[in-house]
């Protein structure tokens, strides 16, 4: 099972996304991933340094080696974008994490990656819905 380390630089409440399960489903068993939950200030700085864009990023993925990488998710931007796209914050952060993991697994933007994202969203929303149903029983 892939190893996941989560770091926070923001105090925002973050939905209980199944980060570890998603990571293990997409990345190889020996993969070590660092997930950093950030805000707009660091998101803007990283986006400017690595993409040349002067706006806060939503997600950035950095492969460090074949078995090691980092994903930065801007929680504040995700909250704003969720409203804009008509998603819950949970769904949007889950989508951004899936997107970042797929990049680390070698996928590039395109139909194949979009199909993988859709399939993973459906799979992990079912997991969430089952857990909620079990809790209500």
N, C-alpha and C positions, 0 to 999 in steps of 0.2 A: 504494500500500500504506500502511495506517495506520502511524503512528509510535508506538512503544512505548518508554517509559523505565521501567526497573525500579529501585526503591530498596528497601533492606533496613534495618530497624531491629532485627532479631533475628538471632541467630547460628545459629538452627535450620537444619538442612539442608533445602532445599526441593527436592522432586522436579522433574525436568526436564520440566515441563509445556510444551507448545508455545504459550506465551502469545502470541507474535507472530503465529502462524498463526491462532489463534482470534480475536484482535483484528482482524486483516485480513479475516477471513471475516464478521464481524458488523458492524463499524463502517465508515463511509465511508472512501475512500482518503485524504482530506485530514485525517482525524481524528488528533489527537495525544493519546495516553493516557499517564498516569502511574500505574503500579502500585506500591503501597507495601505491602511485606510486614512486618507488625507483630506484636507480642506482646499479651499480655493487658492490660498496664497502659495502653498507648495505645488498645487496643481498647475498654476500659471507659470511658476518658475521652471518646473520640469518640462512643460510643454514648450516653453521658449528655448530652453537648452537643447532639447532633443528633437523637436519638430519644427522649430523656428516660428511657432505660433504664439501670439501675445494674449492668449485667452486661457482660462483654466481648462485643463483636459478633463475628460470623463474617466478614461482608463488608459494606462500605458503598460506595456509588457516588455520586459527585458530578459532575453535569454542570456545567462551568464556562462553556461556550458551546456553540454548535451544532457546533463542530469540536474541542472540547477538554474533557477530563474526567479524573477521578481515581477509582481503585478502591483501597480498603484491604482487605487480606485478613489476618485474624488466623491466623497459621500454627499457633500453639499450640492455639487453639480448634479449628481444622480437624483437627489430629491427634487430639484427644479425640473430636470428632464423627464422624470416620471410623470409629473403633472402635465407637461407639454405633450407627451406621447400617450397619455391616458392609461398609464400603468400604475401599479402600486410601487412604492419605494422598494419593497421586497423583490418584486419581479424585475425591476430595473437593475438593482445591484446584482441580482442573480445573473441576469443577462450579461452585464459588463464582466463579471467574473468568468462566465463561460467563454465569452469572446476573448478575453485575455489568455485563458488556458489554451484555447484552440490556436492562438497565435504561437504560443510556446511549443505546442505540439507540431508546428510546422505549417499550419494552414494560412493561406492568404485570402484577402477579401475576394468574394465571388460566390457563385451559386452553391458550390460544394460546402463552403464554410457556412453560408446562410442556412442551408438544410440541416447541417449538424447543429447549429444554434437552436433552430426550431425544435428539432428532436430532443435535444437536451433540456430545453425549457419545458416541453410537455412532460418528459420523464420526471423532472424534479418538482414540477408543480403537482404531479400525481402523488409523489412522496409526501409533499407538504399537506395536501388535502387528506391523505390517509391518516397522517399523524393527527391532524385537527379532528378528524372524525373519531379516531380512537380516544382522544382526550375528552370528547363530548359524551362518549358512551358511558 
